[in-house]
Amino acid sequence: MPKNIPVGNGYLLLNFDLDYQIRDVYFPYIGQENHSKGDPFRFGVWVDGCCSKMGPE
């Protein structure tokens, strides 16, 4: 699965795929240990009492 959107700050790196699911989590050393093991999990935003999750639906 290609990693499409990398987001990081030097200590934390998140890689999102085409459906905006997080595929990789690296912390505290980028490139050493992948805490998600490549399995996808979803990203959501909570605003004004409503939660919206990113994904194909």
mmCIF file of the N, C-alpha and C atoms, coordinates in Angstrom:
data_MODEL
# 
_entry.id   MODEL 
# 
loop_
_atom_site.group_PDB 
_atom_site.id 
_atom_site.type_symbol 
_atom_site.label_atom_id 
_atom_site.label_alt_id 
_atom_site.label_comp_id 
_atom_site.label_asym_id 
_atom_site.label_entity_id 
_atom_site.label_seq_id 
_atom_site.pdbx_PDB_ins_code 
_atom_site.Cartn_x 
_atom_site.Cartn_y 
_atom_site.Cartn_z 
_atom_site.occupancy 
_atom_site.B_iso_or_equiv 
_atom_site.pdbx_formal_charge 
_atom_site.auth_seq_id 
_atom_site.auth_comp_id 
_atom_site.auth_asym_id 
_atom_site.auth_atom_id 
_atom_site.pdbx_PDB_model_num 
ATOM 1   N N  . MET A 1 1  ? 0.852   -1.178 0.000  1.00 0.00 ? 1  MET A N  1 
ATOM 2   C CA . MET A 1 1  ? 0.000   0.000  0.000  1.00 0.00 ? 1  MET A CA 1 
ATOM 3   C C  . MET A 1 1  ? 0.896   1.239  0.000  1.00 0.00 ? 1  MET A C  1 
ATOM 4   N N  . PRO A 1 2  ? 0.769   2.119  -0.976 1.00 0.00 ? 2  PRO A N  1 
ATOM 5   C CA . PRO A 1 2  ? 1.598   3.322  -0.994 1.00 0.00 ? 2  PRO A CA 1 
ATOM 6   C C  . PRO A 1 2  ? 1.197   4.288  0.105  1.00 0.00 ? 2  PRO A C  1 
ATOM 7   N N  . LYS A 1 3  ? 2.193   4.943  0.669  1.00 0.00 ? 3  LYS A N  1 
ATOM 8   C CA . LYS A 1 3  ? 1.942   5.975  1.669  1.00 0.00 ? 3  LYS A CA 1 
ATOM 9   C C  . LYS A 1 3  ? 1.768   7.285  0.922  1.00 0.00 ? 3  LYS A C  1 
ATOM 10  N N  . ASN A 1 4  ? 0.645   7.942  1.132  1.00 0.00 ? 4  ASN A N  1 
ATOM 11  C CA . ASN A 1 4  ? 0.307   9.091  0.311  1.00 0.00 ? 4  ASN A CA 1 
ATOM 12  C C  . ASN A 1 4  ? 0.585   10.429 0.986  1.00 0.00 ? 4  ASN A C  1 
ATOM 13  N N  . ILE A 1 5  ? 0.278   10.572 2.276  1.00 0.00 ? 5  ILE A N  1 
ATOM 14  C CA . ILE A 1 5  ? 0.410   11.862 2.949  1.00 0.00 ? 5  ILE A CA 1 
ATOM 15  C C  . ILE A 1 5  ? 1.232   11.679 4.220  1.00 0.00 ? 5  ILE A C  1 
ATOM 16  N N  . PRO A 1 6  ? 2.512   12.045 4.214  1.00 0.00 ? 6  PRO A N  1 
ATOM 17  C CA . PRO A 1 6  ? 3.298   11.991 5.451  1.00 0.00 ? 6  PRO A CA 1 
ATOM 18  C C  . PRO A 1 6  ? 3.151   13.295 6.238  1.00 0.00 ? 6  PRO A C  1 
ATOM 19  N N  . VAL A 1 7  ? 2.938   13.173 7.545  1.00 0.00 ? 7  VAL A N  1 
ATOM 20  C CA . VAL A 1 7  ? 2.828   14.328 8.432  1.00 0.00 ? 7  VAL A CA 1 
ATOM 21  C C  . VAL A 1 7  ? 3.751   14.085 9.617  1.00 0.00 ? 7  VAL A C  1 
ATOM 22  N N  . GLY A 1 8  ? 4.681   14.984 9.861  1.00 0.00 ? 8  GLY A N  1 
ATOM 23  C CA . GLY A 1 8  ? 5.617   14.774 10.966 1.00 0.00 ? 8  GLY A CA 1 
ATOM 24  C C  . GLY A 1 8  ? 6.225   16.069 11.461 1.00 0.00 ? 8  GLY A C  1 
ATOM 25  N N  . ASN A 1 9  ? 6.900   15.952 12.620 1.00 0.00 ? 9  ASN A N  1 
ATOM 26  C CA . ASN A 1 9  ? 7.543   17.122 13.215 1.00 0.00 ? 9  ASN A CA 1 
ATOM 27  C C  . ASN A 1 9  ? 8.971   16.832 13.680 1.00 0.00 ? 9  ASN A C  1 
ATOM 28  N N  . GLY A 1 10 ? 9.544   15.722 13.304 1.00 0.00 ? 10 GLY A N  1 
ATOM 29  C CA . GLY A 1 10 ? 10.884  15.357 13.737 1.00 0.00 ? 10 GLY A CA 1 
ATOM 30  C C  . GLY A 1 10 ? 10.903  14.321 14.845 1.00 0.00 ? 10 GLY A C  1 
ATOM 31  N N  . TYR A 1 11 ? 9.822   14.201 15.600 1.00 0.00 ? 11 TYR A N  1 
ATOM 32  C CA . TYR A 1 11 ? 9.697   13.205 16.668 1.00 0.00 ? 11 TYR A CA 1 
ATOM 33  C C  . TYR A 1 11 ? 8.539   12.239 16.409 1.00 0.00 ? 11 TYR A C  1 
ATOM 34  N N  . LEU A 1 12 ? 7.538   12.689 15.679 1.00 0.00 ? 12 LEU A N  1 
ATOM 35  C CA . LEU A 1 12 ? 6.348   11.899 15.387 1.00 0.00 ? 12 LEU A CA 1 
ATOM 36  C C  . LEU A 1 12 ? 6.105   11.956 13.885 1.00 0.00 ? 12 LEU A C  1 
ATOM 37  N N  . LEU A 1 13 ? 5.870   10.806 13.257 1.00 0.00 ? 13 LEU A N  1 
ATOM 38  C CA . LEU A 1 13 ? 5.552   10.744 11.830 1.00 0.00 ? 13 LEU A CA 1 
ATOM 39  C C  . LEU A 1 13 ? 4.318   9.884  11.642 1.00 0.00 ? 13 LEU A C  1 
ATOM 40  N N  . LEU A 1 14 ? 3.309   10.421 10.947 1.00 0.00 ? 14 LEU A N  1 
ATOM 41  C CA . LEU A 1 14 ? 2.099   9.690  10.582 1.00 0.00 ? 14 LEU A CA 1 
ATOM 42  C C  . LEU A 1 14 ? 2.049   9.617  9.070  1.00 0.00 ? 14 LEU A C  1 
ATOM 43  N N  . ASN A 1 15 ? 1.808   8.418  8.528  1.00 0.00 ? 15 ASN A N  1 
ATOM 44  C CA . ASN A 1 15 ? 1.631   8.233  7.089  1.00 0.00 ? 15 ASN A CA 1 
ATOM 45  C C  . ASN A 1 15 ? 0.190   7.851  6.831  1.00 0.00 ? 15 ASN A C  1 
ATOM 46  N N  . PHE A 1 16 ? -0.492  8.636  5.990  1.00 0.00 ? 16 PHE A N  1 
ATOM 47  C CA . PHE A 1 16 ? -1.881  8.379  5.614  1.00 0.00 ? 16 PHE A CA 1 
ATOM 48  C C  . PHE A 1 16 ? -1.908  7.751  4.222  1.00 0.00 ? 16 PHE A C  1 
ATOM 49  N N  . ASP A 1 17 ? -2.919  6.902  3.952  1.00 0.00 ? 17 ASP A N  1 
ATOM 50  C CA . ASP A 1 17 ? -3.081  6.336  2.613  1.00 0.00 ? 17 ASP A CA 1 
ATOM 51  C C  . ASP A 1 17 ? -4.102  7.161  1.825  1.00 0.00 ? 17 ASP A C  1 
ATOM 52  N N  . LEU A 1 18 ? -4.538  6.645  0.664  1.00 0.00 ? 18 LEU A N  1 
ATOM 53  C CA . LEU A 1 18 ? -5.466  7.382  -0.197 1.00 0.00 ? 18 LEU A CA 1 
ATOM 54  C C  . LEU A 1 18 ? -6.832  7.609  0.443  1.00 0.00 ? 18 LEU A C  1 
ATOM 55  N N  . ASP A 1 19 ? -7.242  6.750  1.401  1.00 0.00 ? 19 ASP A N  1 
ATOM 56  C CA . ASP A 1 19 ? -8.529  6.892  2.085  1.00 0.00 ? 19 ASP A CA 1 
ATOM 57  C C  . ASP A 1 19 ? -8.395  7.640  3.402  1.00 0.00 ? 19 ASP A C  1 
ATOM 58  N N  . TYR A 1 20 ? -7.251  8.280  3.638  1.00 0.00 ? 20 TYR A N  1 
ATOM 59  C CA . TYR A 1 20 ? -6.964  9.035  4.862  1.00 0.00 ? 20 TYR A CA 1 
ATOM 60  C C  . TYR A 1 20 ? -6.988  8.162  6.108  1.00 0.00 ? 20 TYR A C  1 
ATOM 61  N N  . GLN A 1 21 ? -6.626  6.910  5.955  1.00 0.00 ? 21 GLN A N  1 
ATOM 62  C CA . GLN A 1 21 ? -6.442  6.024  7.094  1.00 0.00 ? 21 GLN A CA 1 
ATOM 63  C C  . GLN A 1 21 ? -4.968  6.060  7.466  1.00 0.00 ? 21 GLN A C  1 
ATOM 64  N N  . ILE A 1 22 ? -4.686  6.105  8.764  1.00 0.00 ? 22 ILE A N  1 
ATOM 65  C CA . ILE A 1 22 ? -3.296  6.125  9.206  1.00 0.00 ? 22 ILE A CA 1 
ATOM 66  C C  . ILE A 1 22 ? -2.704  4.738  9.000  1.00 0.00 ? 22 ILE A C  1 
ATOM 67  N N  . ARG A 1 23 ? -1.576  4.661  8.293  1.00 0.00 ? 23 ARG A N  1 
ATOM 68  C CA . ARG A 1 23 ? -0.920  3.384  8.009  1.00 0.00 ? 23 ARG A CA 1 
ATOM 69  C C  . ARG A 1 23 ? 0.332   3.176  8.856  1.00 0.00 ? 23 ARG A C  1 
ATOM 70  N N  . ASP A 1 24 ? 1.053   4.245  9.170  1.00 0.00 ? 24 ASP A N  1 
ATOM 71  C CA . ASP A 1 24 ? 2.291   4.133  9.935  1.00 0.00 ? 24 ASP A CA 1 
ATOM 72  C C  . ASP A 1 24 ? 2.334   5.195  11.016 1.00 0.00 ? 24 ASP A C  1 
ATOM 73  N N  . VAL A 1 25 ? 2.826   4.814  12.202 1.00 0.00 ? 25 VAL A N  1 
ATOM 74  C CA . VAL A 1 25 ? 3.054   5.747  13.306 1.00 0.00 ? 25 VAL A CA 1 
ATOM 75  C C  . VAL A 1 25 ? 4.465   5.491  13.812 1.00 0.00 ? 25 VAL A C  1 
ATOM 76  N N  . TYR A 1 26 ? 5.332   6.474  13.661 1.00 0.00 ? 26 TYR A N  1 
ATOM 77  C CA . TYR A 1 26 ? 6.704   6.370  14.155 1.00 0.00 ? 26 TYR A CA 1 
ATOM 78  C C  . TYR A 1 26 ? 6.897   7.384  15.282 1.00 0.00 ? 26 TYR A C  1 
ATOM 79  N N  . PHE A 1 27 ? 7.327   6.910  16.464 1.00 0.00 ? 27 PHE A N  1 
ATOM 80  C CA . PHE A 1 27 ? 7.592   7.778  17.612 1.00 0.00 ? 27 PHE A CA 1 
ATOM 81  C C  . PHE A 1 27 ? 8.501   7.041  18.570 1.00 0.00 ? 27 PHE A C  1 
ATOM 82  N N  . PRO A 1 28 ? 9.450   7.604  19.185 1.00 0.00 ? 28 PRO A N  1 
ATOM 83  C CA . PRO A 1 28 ? 9.985   8.950  19.068 1.00 0.00 ? 28 PRO A CA 1 
ATOM 84  C C  . PRO A 1 28 ? 11.073  9.070  17.999 1.00 0.00 ? 28 PRO A C  1 
ATOM 85  N N  . TYR A 1 29 ? 11.501  7.957  17.413 1.00 0.00 ? 29 TYR A N  1 
ATOM 86  C CA . TYR A 1 29 ? 12.549  8.008  16.396 1.00 0.00 ? 29 TYR A CA 1 
ATOM 87  C C  . TYR A 1 29 ? 11.961  7.594  15.056 1.00 0.00 ? 29 TYR A C  1 
ATOM 88  N N  . ILE A 1 30 ? 11.882  8.537  14.136 1.00 0.00 ? 30 ILE A N  1 
ATOM 89  C CA . ILE A 1 30 ? 11.295  8.288  12.827 1.00 0.00 ? 30 ILE A CA 1 
ATOM 90  C C  . ILE A 1 30 ? 12.152  7.278  12.071 1.00 0.00 ? 30 ILE A C  1 
ATOM 91  N N  . GLY A 1 31 ? 11.521  6.228  11.562 1.00 0.00 ? 31 GLY A N  1 
ATOM 92  C CA . GLY A 1 31 ? 12.199  5.220  10.777 1.00 0.00 ? 31 GLY A CA 1 
ATOM 93  C C  . GLY A 1 31 ? 12.629  3.998  11.557 1.00 0.00 ? 31 GLY A C  1 
ATOM 94  N N  . GLN A 1 32 ? 12.510  4.012  12.883 1.00 0.00 ? 32 GLN A N  1 
ATOM 95  C CA . GLN A 1 32 ? 12.942  2.847  13.652 1.00 0.00 ? 32 GLN A CA 1 
ATOM 96  C C  . GLN A 1 32 ? 11.792  1.885  13.923 1.00 0.00 ? 32 GLN A C  1 
ATOM 97  N N  . GLU A 1 33 ? 10.874  2.229  14.795 1.00 0.00 ? 33 GLU A N  1 
ATOM 98  C CA . GLU A 1 33 ? 9.797   1.308  15.150 1.00 0.00 ? 33 GLU A CA 1 
ATOM 99  C C  . GLU A 1 33 ? 8.458   1.848  14.666 1.00 0.00 ? 33 GLU A C  1 
ATOM 100 N N  . ASN A 1 34 ? 7.774   1.054  13.832 1.00 0.00 ? 34 ASN A N  1 
ATOM 101 C CA . ASN A 1 34 ? 6.453   1.410  13.343 1.00 0.00 ? 34 ASN A CA 1 
ATOM 102 C C  . ASN A 1 34 ? 5.424   0.884  14.341 1.00 0.00 ? 34 ASN A C  1 
ATOM 103 N N  . HIS A 1 35 ? 4.764   1.766  15.078 1.00 0.00 ? 35 HIS A N  1 
ATOM 104 C CA . HIS A 1 35 ? 3.843   1.355  16.138 1.00 0.00 ? 35 HIS A CA 1 
ATOM 105 C C  . HIS A 1 35 ? 2.522   0.806  15.611 1.00 0.00 ? 35 HIS A C  1 
ATOM 106 N N  . SER A 1 36 ? 2.191   1.060  14.358 1.00 0.00 ? 36 SER A N  1 
ATOM 107 C CA . SER A 1 36 ? 0.944   0.517  13.814 1.00 0.00 ? 36 SER A CA 1 
ATOM 108 C C  . SER A 1 36 ? 1.160   -0.790 13.062 1.00 0.00 ? 36 SER A C  1 
ATOM 109 N N  . LYS A 1 37 ? 2.400   -1.160 12.814 1.00 0.00 ? 37 LYS A N  1 
ATOM 110 C CA . LYS A 1 37 ? 2.763   -2.384 12.087 1.00 0.00 ? 37 LYS A CA 1 
ATOM 111 C C  . LYS A 1 37 ? 2.172   -2.417 10.688 1.00 0.00 ? 37 LYS A C  1 
ATOM 112 N N  . GLY A 1 38 ? 1.806   -1.256 10.137 1.00 0.00 ? 38 GLY A N  1 
ATOM 113 C CA . GLY A 1 38 ? 1.282   -1.184 8.775  1.00 0.00 ? 38 GLY A CA 1 
ATOM 114 C C  . GLY A 1 38 ? -0.196  -1.458 8.643  1.00 0.00 ? 38 GLY A C  1 
ATOM 115 N N  . ASP A 1 39 ? -0.863  -1.812 9.753  1.00 0.00 ? 39 ASP A N  1 
ATOM 116 C CA . ASP A 1 39 ? -2.297  -2.046 9.711  1.00 0.00 ? 39 ASP A CA 1 
ATOM 117 C C  . ASP A 1 39 ? -3.023  -0.707 9.721  1.00 0.00 ? 39 ASP A C  1 
ATOM 118 N N  . PRO A 1 40 ? -4.080  -0.560 8.926  1.00 0.00 ? 40 PRO A N  1 
ATOM 119 C CA . PRO A 1 40 ? -4.765  0.740  8.869  1.00 0.00 ? 40 PRO A CA 1 
ATOM 120 C C  . PRO A 1 40 ? -5.643  0.979  10.087 1.00 0.00 ? 40 PRO A C  1 
ATOM 121 N N  . PHE A 1 41 ? -5.751  2.225  10.486 1.00 0.00 ? 41 PHE A N  1 
ATOM 122 C CA . PHE A 1 41 ? -6.779  2.619  11.431 1.00 0.00 ? 41 PHE A CA 1 
ATOM 123 C C  . PHE A 1 41 ? -7.231  4.018  11.059 1.00 0.00 ? 41 PHE A C  1 
ATOM 124 N N  . ARG A 1 42 ? -8.426  4.365  11.471 1.00 0.00 ? 42 ARG A N  1 
ATOM 125 C CA . ARG A 1 42 ? -9.072  5.561  10.953 1.00 0.00 ? 42 ARG A CA 1 
ATOM 126 C C  . ARG A 1 42 ? -8.763  6.792  11.779 1.00 0.00 ? 42 ARG A C  1 
ATOM 127 N N  . PHE A 1 43 ? -8.873  7.926  11.131 1.00 0.00 ? 43 PHE A N  1 
ATOM 128 C CA . PHE A 1 43 ? -8.626  9.233  11.719 1.00 0.00 ? 43 PHE A CA 1 
ATOM 129 C C  . PHE A 1 43 ? -9.943  9.990  11.741 1.00 0.00 ? 43 PHE A C  1 
ATOM 130 N N  . GLY A 1 44 ? -10.293 10.560 12.877 1.00 0.00 ? 44 GLY A N  1 
ATOM 131 C CA . GLY A 1 44 ? -11.536 11.304 12.982 1.00 0.00 ? 44 GLY A CA 1 
ATOM 132 C C  . GLY A 1 44 ? -11.333 12.647 13.666 1.00 0.00 ? 44 GLY A C  1 
ATOM 133 N N  . VAL A 1 45 ? -12.294 13.518 13.460 1.00 0.00 ? 45 VAL A N  1 
ATOM 134 C CA . VAL A 1 45 ? -12.260 14.863 14.051 1.00 0.00 ? 45 VAL A CA 1 
ATOM 135 C C  . VAL A 1 45 ? -13.551 15.070 14.818 1.00 0.00 ? 45 VAL A C  1 
ATOM 136 N N  . TRP A 1 46 ? -13.428 15.548 16.059 1.00 0.00 ? 46 TRP A N  1 
ATOM 137 C CA . TRP A 1 46 ? -14.584 15.826 16.918 1.00 0.00 ? 46 TRP A CA 1 
ATOM 138 C C  . TRP A 1 46 ? -14.761 17.341 16.988 1.00 0.00 ? 46 TRP A C  1 
ATOM 139 N N  . VAL A 1 47 ? -15.920 17.837 16.502 1.00 0.00 ? 47 VAL A N  1 
ATOM 140 C CA . VAL A 1 47 ? -16.199 19.279 16.511 1.00 0.00 ? 47 VAL A CA 1 
ATOM 141 C C  . VAL A 1 47 ? -17.652 19.487 16.901 1.00 0.00 ? 47 VAL A C  1 
ATOM 142 N N  . ASP A 1 48 ? -17.875 20.340 17.875 1.00 0.00 ? 48 ASP A N  1 
ATOM 143 C CA . ASP A 1 48 ? -19.231 20.713 18.310 1.00 0.00 ? 48 ASP A CA 1 
ATOM 144 C C  . ASP A 1 48 ? -20.114 19.512 18.599 1.00 0.00 ? 48 ASP A C  1 
ATOM 145 N N  . GLY A 1 49 ? -19.565 18.496 19.247 1.00 0.00 ? 49 GLY A N  1 
ATOM 146 C CA . GLY A 1 49 ? -20.349 17.343 19.641 1.00 0.00 ? 49 GLY A CA 1 
ATOM 147 C C  . GLY A 1 49 ? -20.564 16.292 18.562 1.00 0.00 ? 49 GLY A C  1 
ATOM 148 N N  . CYS A 1 50 ? -19.985 16.484 17.389 1.00 0.00 ? 50 CYS A N  1 
ATOM 149 C CA . CYS A 1 50 ? -20.121 15.521 16.305 1.00 0.00 ? 50 CYS A CA 1 
ATOM 150 C C  . CYS A 1 50 ? -18.761 14.988 15.888 1.00 0.00 ? 50 CYS A C  1 
ATOM 151 N N  . CYS A 1 51 ? -18.699 13.680 15.622 1.00 0.00 ? 51 CYS A N  1 
ATOM 152 C CA . CYS A 1 51 ? -17.468 13.053 15.188 1.00 0.00 ? 51 CYS A CA 1 
ATOM 153 C C  . CYS A 1 51 ? -17.581 12.658 13.727 1.00 0.00 ? 51 CYS A C  1 
ATOM 154 N N  . SER A 1 52 ? -16.600 13.041 12.949 1.00 0.00 ? 52 SER A N  1 
ATOM 155 C CA . SER A 1 52 ? -16.556 12.671 11.537 1.00 0.00 ? 52 SER A CA 1 
ATOM 156 C C  . SER A 1 52 ? -15.255 11.940 11.278 1.00 0.00 ? 52 SER A C  1 
ATOM 157 N N  . LYS A 1 53 ? -15.366 10.715 10.726 1.00 0.00 ? 53 LYS A N  1 
ATOM 158 C CA . LYS A 1 53 ? -14.178 9.919  10.444 1.00 0.00 ? 53 LYS A CA 1 
ATOM 159 C C  . LYS A 1 53 ? -13.856 9.980  8.963  1.00 0.00 ? 53 LYS A C  1 
ATOM 160 N N  . MET A 1 54 ? -12.554 9.989  8.648  1.00 0.00 ? 54 MET A N  1 
ATOM 161 C CA . MET A 1 54 ? -12.108 10.031 7.266  1.00 0.00 ? 54 MET A CA 1 
ATOM 162 C C  . MET A 1 54 ? -12.169 8.631  6.684  1.00 0.00 ? 54 MET A C  1 
ATOM 163 N N  . GLY A 1 55 ? -12.484 8.516  5.417  1.00 0.00 ? 55 GLY A N  1 
ATOM 164 C CA . GLY A 1 55 ? -12.530 7.225  4.761  1.00 0.00 ? 55 GLY A CA 1 
ATOM 165 C C  . GLY A 1 55 ? -13.309 7.274  3.466  1.00 0.00 ? 55 GLY A C  1 
ATOM 166 N N  . PRO A 1 56 ? -13.460 6.122  2.829  1.00 0.00 ? 56 PRO A N  1 
ATOM 167 C CA . PRO A 1 56 ? -14.142 6.106  1.531  1.00 0.00 ? 56 PRO A CA 1 
ATOM 168 C C  . PRO A 1 56 ? -15.631 6.433  1.602  1.00 0.00 ? 56 PRO A C  1 
ATOM 169 N N  . GLU A 1 57 ? -16.259 6.177  2.735  1.00 0.00 ? 57 GLU A N  1 
ATOM 170 C CA . GLU A 1 57 ? -17.683 6.493  2.848  1.00 0.00 ? 57 GLU A CA 1 
ATOM 171 C C  . GLU A 1 57 ? -17.832 7.893  3.360  1.00 0.00 ? 57 GLU A C  1 
# 
